[in-house]
């Protein structure tokens, strides 16, 4: 499966503005800019196991495409939603439990890099990961 592997964040675009829109305070935003996020992705059919590790935490996430699940963001924000695979793009749609606003995210492979985009309340951000 194309997403399988170990990925480390290389650079981010507009991530601070996105986090600000999400309501994350300035101290947490400054720390998150240097979180050294690593993703280990294992896909088997429509099931995914992802291990996220960063400066702040290590978290294992298991989900099946199209099946709703609950997830806690690094800042503690609780969301519920699904991932879908459309062509070669993983699309996530998550609803915040505290205000019912929607966070959308995509993961796609571009030139051997994993590009993750985010959109919340009109603010877009992008994080690019390199395989390692």
Secondary structure, 3 states (H helix, E strand, C coil): CCCCEEEEEEEEECHHHHHHHCCCCHHHHHHHCCCCCEEEEEEECCEEEEEEECCCCEEEEEEECCCCEEEECCCCCEEEEEEEEECCEEEEEEEECCCCCEEEEEEEEECCEEEEEEEECCEEEEEEEEEC
